[in-house]
């Protein structure tokens, strides 16, 4: 007798397609990068340290399940996240991993907690301090990511420009740096540099995509 899957089994099989599509560290990184804004295959490949062919294959797999969309411009194909639910999916995966995997705790302790023992700034606290004018917010991502969208009021100071721009920041305010997400080392390194040079500095608890997904104020206007 031929087995016929039940409707529930067929539905679960479709859900499993999403799980399979994101069961790759490289694909998760590409989704995080696309959370900063639209990118071409070539730019994504260079940033993620992958070949163009491999990047294209990963993106096509993500596109087949509707996590990303694509458009062609001349000879180049540009990708973007299909919607903010994809960012929320990444947030949920991180949260579950942090609470369920001992290895995750060990990695966070090694690369983040050991380098920055001060509590990161929650989104709500940062928003209140931006509105009160008591904080300087630095976006330390590359300029193209800043221009695609950033926290309203943040200054664009990429990590490689921090030594030049950091000394001109207002001395009477704490600096809060952010980058691509909670496990992006750019903000950690920026905070380390600022503290070495006598500045009060902390990092945002997560990054721009999470701020955007929470519905907090963002802009693409140049505030630098």
VEXMARNU-49234 format. One record per residue: residue in three letters; x, y, z of N, C-alpha, C in turn. Coordinates in steps of 0.02 Angstrom, whole numbers, padded with zeros to 5 digits, always signed. Layout:
<recs>
alaXYZXYZXYZ/...
</recs>
This chain:
<recs>
unk+00043-00060+00000+00000+00000+00000+00044+00063+00000/unk+00030+00107-00045+00070+00167-00051+00055+00215+00006/unk+00109+00241+00038+00101+00289+00093+00085+00358+00065/unk+00033+00388+00093+00013+00456+00074+00022+00502+00134/unk+00066+00551+00129+00076+00596+00186+00012+00632+00204/unk+00002+00642+00269-00056+00680+00292-00046+00754+00277/unk-00099+00794+00278-00090+00867+00268-00040+00897+00316/unk-00041+00875+00380+00006+00903+00429+00078+00885+00410/unk+00089+00823+00388+00156+00803+00368+00180+00842+00307/unk+00134+00856+00261+00153+00895+00202+00169+00967+00221/unk+00131+00994+00269+00146+01062+00292+00214+01064+00327/unk+00227+01015+00370+00291+01013+00405+00349+01005+00356/unk+00338+00970+00302+00390+00963+00251+00407+01030+00220/unk+00357+01073+00212+00370+01140+00184+00408+01183+00235/unk+00389+01177+00298+00425+01214+00350+00498+01191+00353/unk+00507+01126+00344+00575+01099+00346+00619+01126+00290/unk+00588+01148+00236+00627+01178+00181+00662+01242+00205/unk+00628+01281+00246+00659+01341+00273+00717+01322+00319/unk+00704+01273+00363+00757+01252+00409+00818+01227+00370/unk+00806+01189+00317+00861+01163+00277+00899+01220+00243/unk+00862+01271+00220+00893+01326+00183+00940+01366+00228/unk+00926+01370+00293+00968+01410+00337+01018+01367+00377/unk+01022+01303+00359+01067+01258+00397+01138+01261+00368/unk+01162+01321+00362+01230+01333+00336+01256+01397+00366/unk+01317+01394+00394+01346+01454+00424+01356+01509+00372/unk+01373+01490+00311+01383+01540+00258+01318+01574+00240/unk+01264+01537+00237+01199+01567+00221+01175+01613+00276/unk+01188+01594+00339+01169+01638+00394+01209+01704+00391/unk+01272+01699+00372+01312+01760+00366+01287+01804+00309/unk+01268+01773+00253+01242+01812+00197+01177+01846+00216/unk+01135+01812+00254+01072+01843+00276+01086+01902+00322/unk+01136+01895+00367+01154+01950+00411+01179+02010+00371/unk+01220+01996+00320+01246+02051+00278+01189+02084+00239/unk+01141+02045+00215+01084+02074+00180+01038+02113+00228/unk+01044+02098+00292+01006+02138+00341+01030+02210+00345/unk+01090+02223+00319+01117+02291+00317+01092+02330+00256/unk+01065+02294+00206+01041+02326+00145+01055+02283+00084/unk+01029+02304+00027+01036+02268-00035+01110+02264-00056/unk+01131+02206-00083+01199+02196-00104+01201+02155-00168/unk+01253+02166-00209+01263+02123-00267+01297+02059-00245/unk+01294+02009-00288+01326+01945-00273+01401+01955-00262/unk+01432+01997-00303+01504+02008-00299+01523+02041-00233/unk+01485+02090-00211+01500+02124-00148+01490+02076-00090/unk+01437+02037-00091+01425+01989-00038+01482+01938-00034/unk+01503+01915-00093+01558+01865-00095+01621+01894-00064/unk+01638+01956-00082+01699+01986-00055+01695+01997+00020/unk+01637+02018+00044+01629+02031+00116+01629+01967+00157/unk+01597+01915+00130+01591+01852+00167+01652+01806+00157/unk+01697+01825+00112+01755+01783+00100+01740+01719+00062/unk+01690+01722+00018+01670+01665-00022+01684+01678-00096/unk+01684+01626-00136+01689+01636-00208+01622+01662-00233/unk+01623+01695-00290+01561+01720-00320+01514+01662-00336/unk+01542+01608-00363+01500+01550-00382+01467+01520-00320/unk+01504+01511-00266+01476+01482-00206+01424+01528-00175/unk+01438+01593-00175+01390+01642-00149+01325+01639-00189/unk+01331+01637-00254+01272+01633-00297+01230+01572-00283/unk+01263+01515-00272+01227+01453-00256+01189+01459-00190/unk+01222+01487-00139+01189+01497-00075+01128+01544-00082/unk+01137+01598-00119+01083+01646-00126+01024+01617-00164/unk+01038+01576-00215+00984+01544-00252+00944+01496-00207/unk+00979+01461-00163+00944+01417-00116+00900+01457-00069/unk+00924+01514-00046+00883+01557-00003+00825+01588-00041/unk+00836+01602-00104+00782+01631-00145+00727+01581-00159/unk+00746+01518-00167+00696+01467-00183+00644+01458-00127/unk+00664+01474-00066+00616+01468-00010+00589+01536+00011/unk+00604+01588-00028+00573+01653-00016+00605+01695+00038/unk+00665+01679+00060+00697+01719+00112+00731+01781+00083/unk+00749+01779+00020+00779+01838-00013+00745+01847-00081/unk+00752+01907-00107+00728+01923-00174+00787+01950-00214/unk+00781+01950-00280+00836+01971-00323+00811+02015-00379/unk+00854+02059-00402+00840+02099-00461+00904+02105-00501/unk+00898+02111-00566+00957+02116-00609+00965+02188-00632/unk+01027+02211-00628+01044+02279-00651+01106+02273-00695/unk+01095+02277-00760+01150+02266-00807+01175+02195-00802/unk+01239+02187-00789+01268+02120-00783+01267+02093-00712/unk+01243+02133-00665+01247+02115-00595+01178+02097-00566/unk+01178+02049-00521+01117+02029-00485+01122+02054-00414/unk+01072+02091-00391+01070+02118-00324+01017+02081-00283/unk+01036+02066-00221+00990+02030-00176+00972+02073-00116/unk+00913+02059-00088+00893+02090-00025+00848+02041+00013/unk+00840+02052+00078+00795+02011+00118+00724+02021+00093/unk+00684+01968+00096+00615+01974+00073+00574+02020+00119/unk+00587+02017+00184+00554+02062+00232+00588+02056+00300/unk+00564+02094+00348+00595+02095+00414+00583+02032+00453/unk+00537+01989+00432+00528+01925+00466+00591+01883+00461/unk+00630+01893+00409+00693+01856+00403+00742+01877+00458/unk+00744+01942+00473+00785+01966+00529+00761+01936+00594/unk+00695+01933+00602+00667+01904+00664+00683+01830+00669/unk+00685+01795+00613+00705+01725+00613+00777+01717+00637/unk+00822+01760+00613+00891+01757+00635+00896+01772+00710/unk+00857+01820+00734+00857+01836+00805+00835+01776+00847/unk+00783+01742+00824+00758+01684+00861+00809+01627+00862/unk+00842+01615+00806+00893+01564+00803+00950+01580+00851/unk+00972+01643+00853+01025+01663+00899+01004+01653+00971/unk+00942+01673+00986+00917+01669+01055+00915+01596+01078/unk+00887+01552+01036+00883+01482+01054+00953+01452+01062/unk+00998+01469+01016+01066+01443+01019+01101+01465+01083/unk+01090+01528+01102+01123+01554+01162+01099+01519+01224/unk+01034+01501+01227+01006+01471+01286+01012+01395+01288/unk+01026+01364+01231+01025+01291+01228+01093+01259+01213/unk+01140+01296+01186+01203+01266+01165+01260+01291+01210/unk+01292+01245+01244+01349+01262+01286+01405+01292+01244/unk+01415+01265+01184+01468+01290+01140+01457+01363+01122/unk+01395+01383+01116+01379+01453+01100+01402+01498+01158/unk+01386+01478+01219+01407+01517+01277+01483+01523+01280/unk+01518+01469+01264+01591+01470+01266+01619+01518+01215/unk+01590+01518+01155+01614+01563+01103+01601+01636+01120/unk+01542+01650+01147+01525+01719+01167+01572+01742+01222/unk+01585+01697+01270+01631+01715+01325+01701+01729+01299/unk+01724+01688+01251+01792+01695+01226+01802+01758+01185/unk+01754+01773+01141+01764+01828+01094+01731+01893+01114/unk+01684+01891+01160+01648+01953+01178+01654+01969+01252/unk+01631+01924+01296+01631+01939+01367+01702+01952+01393/unk+01751+01913+01369+01819+01921+01393+01849+01988+01372/unk+01823+02016+01318+01849+02079+01292+01808+02139+01315/unk+01747+02127+01336+01703+02183+01355+01658+02161+01411/unk+01679+02175+01473+01641+02152+01531+01587+02202+01552/unk+01584+02260+01521+01530+02307+01536+01467+02285+01499/unk+01411+02295+01532+01347+02275+01502+01334+02316+01439/unk+01313+02281+01386+01295+02316+01324+01232+02357+01335/unk+01223+02408+01295+01167+02454+01302+01105+02425+01268/unk+01050+02416+01304+00988+02393+01272+00960+02445+01224/unk+00921+02422+01176+00893+02467+01126+00851+02523+01157/unk+00808+02504+01204+00763+02554+01233+00801+02609+01270/unk+00855+02589+01305+00896+02638+01340+00930+02685+01290/unk+00956+02656+01237+00990+02699+01187+00941+02747+01156/unk+00881+02724+01139+00832+02768+01109+00816+02827+01155/unk+00806+02813+01219+00790+02866+01267+00848+02916+01272/unk+00909+02891+01270+00967+02936+01276+00978+02976+01212/unk+00962+02947+01155+00966+02986+01093+00916+03044+01095/unk+00856+03029+01118+00804+03081+01121+00823+03135+01172/unk+00858+03115+01226+00879+03163+01277+00943+03200+01258/unk+00976+03178+01205+01038+03210+01183+01097+03199+01229/unk+01099+03141+01262+01152+03128+01311+01202+03075+01288/unk+01202+03058+01225+01245+03005+01201+01267+03020+01129/unk+01326+02997+01111+01349+03000+01042+01348+02929+01015/unk+01312+02919+00960+01304+02852+00931+01348+02846+00869/unk+01389+02794+00867+01433+02782+00811+01412+02719+00773/unk+01403+02727+00708+01393+02670+00663+01462+02653+00635/unk+01490+02597+00655+01558+02580+00634+01559+02530+00576/unk+01503+02521+00543+01501+02479+00483+01532+02517+00424/unk+01544+02482+00369+01569+02517+00308+01519+02570+00286/unk+01544+02623+00252+01501+02680+00233+01441+02660+00192/unk+01448+02611+00146+01391+02592+00103+01334+02562+00144/unk+01350+02529+00199+01298+02501+00242+01264+02557+00281/unk+01303+02605+00304+01275+02663+00339+01227+02701+00294/unk+01247+02712+00231+01206+02752+00186+01143+02714+00165/unk+01144+02648+00167+01084+02609+00152+01032+02615+00206/unk+01053+02632+00266+01007+02641+00323+01045+02636+00388/unk+01027+02680+00436+01062+02680+00500+01016+02707+00554/unk+01036+02698+00617+00998+02726+00673+00996+02802+00667/unk+00938+02830+00674+00930+02902+00668+00975+02938+00718/unk+01015+02985+00692+01061+03023+00734+01130+02994+00741/unk+01140+02933+00715+01207+02902+00720+01255+02934+00672/unk+01319+02936+00692+01373+02961+00649+01407+02902+00615/unk+01426+02911+00553+01463+02859+00518+01537+02867+00532/unk+01564+02820+00571+01636+02819+00586+01659+02747+00578/unk+01673+02726+00516+01698+02658+00506+01760+02645+00548/unk+01770+02583+00566+01825+02565+00611+01892+02591+00586/unk+01903+02589+00521+01969+02611+00495+01977+02687+00495/unk+01924+02724+00513+01929+02797+00519+01925+02820+00591/unk+01920+02772+00638+01907+02791+00707+01965+02831+00737/unk+02027+02813+00720+02084+02849+00747+02084+02922+00726/unk+02058+02936+00667+02055+03005+00642+01995+03042+00671/unk+01936+03010+00671+01875+03044+00691+01862+03041+00766/unk+01888+02989+00799+01871+02978+00869+01892+03034+00915/unk+01947+03065+00901+01972+03118+00945+01930+03182+00940/unk+01888+03187+00889+01847+03248+00880+01777+03239+00909/unk+01763+03183+00938+01696+03171+00966+01687+03211+01030/unk+01626+03233+01045+01614+03271+01107+01639+03232+01168/unk+01676+03265+01211+01707+03231+01268+01660+03222+01327/unk+01603+03257+01327+01559+03256+01386+01504+03204+01379/unk+01506+03162+01328+01453+03112+01319+01484+03042+01313/unk+01447+02994+01338+01466+02924+01326+01455+02908+01253/unk+01498+02866+01225+01491+02844+01156+01463+02773+01155/unk+01413+02762+01112+01387+02695+01102+01398+02677+01029/unk+01433+02621+01018+01449+02599+00950+01405+02538+00933/unk+01388+02534+00869+01351+02475+00846+01375+02456+00776/unk+01360+02394+00757+01379+02372+00690+01325+02326+00662/unk+01343+02267+00637+01296+02226+00600+01250+02183+00643/unk+01268+02171+00705+01228+02128+00747+01263+02115+00813/unk+01234+02074+00856+01262+02063+00923+01329+02028+00922/unk+01345+01992+00869+01409+01956+00866+01454+01983+00811/unk+01448+02047+00800+01493+02082+00752+01549+02113+00793/unk+01611+02097+00776+01668+02120+00815+01687+02193+00801/unk+01660+02223+00750+01677+02292+00735+01662+02338+00794/unk+01604+02330+00825+01586+02373+00881+01630+02359+00942/unk+01646+02295+00953+01690+02277+01008+01758+02312+01000/unk+01786+02309+00940+01852+02339+00928+01848+02415+00933/unk+01793+02444+00911+01786+02517+00917+01784+02538+00990/unk+01746+02501+01031+01741+02518+01102+01809+02510+01136/unk+01846+02458+01118+01913+02448+01147+01958+02508+01131/unk+01956+02531+01069+01998+02588+01049+01978+02650+01088/unk+01914+02664+01093+01890+02723+01127+01910+02722+01201/unk+01904+02665+01233+01923+02661+01304+01998+02670+01313/unk+02037+02643+01268+02110+02652+01273+02129+02725+01269/unk+02087+02765+01236+02101+02836+01228+02059+02879+01275/unk+02038+02848+01330+02008+02886+01384+01935+02904+01376/unk+01900+02873+01330+01829+02889+01319+01784+02838+01354/unk+01728+02863+01379+01676+02818+01404+01640+02788+01344/unk+01640+02723+01338+01610+02692+01279+01582+02624+01295/unk+01526+02609+01265+01496+02542+01268+01469+02526+01198/unk+01448+02464+01190+01418+02445+01126+01344+02431+01135/unk+01307+02438+01081+01236+02420+01080+01231+02345+01087/unk+01178+02321+01119+01171+02249+01132+01163+02208+01068/unk+01140+02240+01015+01135+02204+00952+01159+02249+00895/unk+01123+02253+00840+01147+02294+00784+01090+02327+00745/unk+01108+02353+00686+01059+02390+00647+00998+02348+00627/unk+01007+02287+00600+00947+02250+00579+00897+02238+00635/unk+00923+02225+00696+00879+02213+00752+00842+02277+00773/unk+00878+02333+00769+00847+02399+00783+00791+02412+00733/unk+00804+02398+00670+00755+02407+00617+00695+02362+00627/unk+00707+02298+00643+00653+02250+00652+00609+02267+00712/unk+00638+02303+00761+00599+02324+00820+00556+02386+00806/unk+00562+02413+00746+00522+02471+00727+00547+02537+00756/unk+00612+02539+00775+00640+02600+00804+00664+02647+00748/unk+00675+02711+00763+00689+02760+00710+00753+02747+00672/unk+00746+02745+00606+00804+02737+00561+00798+02789+00505/unk+00854+02800+00472+00855+02846+00415+00909+02825+00367/unk+00905+02850+00306+00959+02840+00258+00992+02906+00241/unk+00973+02959+00277+01005+03024+00267+01073+03024+00299/unk+01118+03064+00272+01187+03066+00296+01190+03111+00358/unk+01205+03080+00416+01211+03118+00479+01283+03129+00498/unk+01330+03106+00455+01401+03112+00474+01426+03181+00455/
</recs>
